[in-house]
Amino acid sequence: MTTEIPEAFLDLVNGPPVAALTTVMPDGRPQTTVVWCNFDGAYLLVNTMRGFRKEKNMRLNPRVTLLCYDPREPLRAIEVRGRVVEMTETGALDHLDRLGELYTGKRPYFGAVVSAELRATETPVLCKILPTHVVTLDARKEAQPV
């Protein structure tokens, strides 16, 4: 069992390929949502909004799974099981602005990516996930010489 993110898969956890975060509902059912993510060398970082279901789930049960893949390379993916070790509003808006720029090329998040009016009702929360188990898949065939 590894907890390291292999260098060959860093592009998948540093956006903008597809990422899906699975949390555990209070009744034990899984809940999966598409997220934007990046990796700081120790933690996977995702952003959510205060009061969203996934934020509530992570506060009740910090065990999560993040699946990242590139739709252009469907035989290559990484699954990271982990534990949310910190949830903070400090620095969350800046992180969300950086993710917005990474995924859409636009900044700031509120105003350029989503409606500026949402800034009055939504509060970003930065979530740090410590990897506890990493599974990688690369089933692509090597190019054969012609």
Order of alpha helices (4+ residues) and beta strands (2+ residues): alpha-beta-beta-beta-beta-alpha-beta-beta-alpha-beta
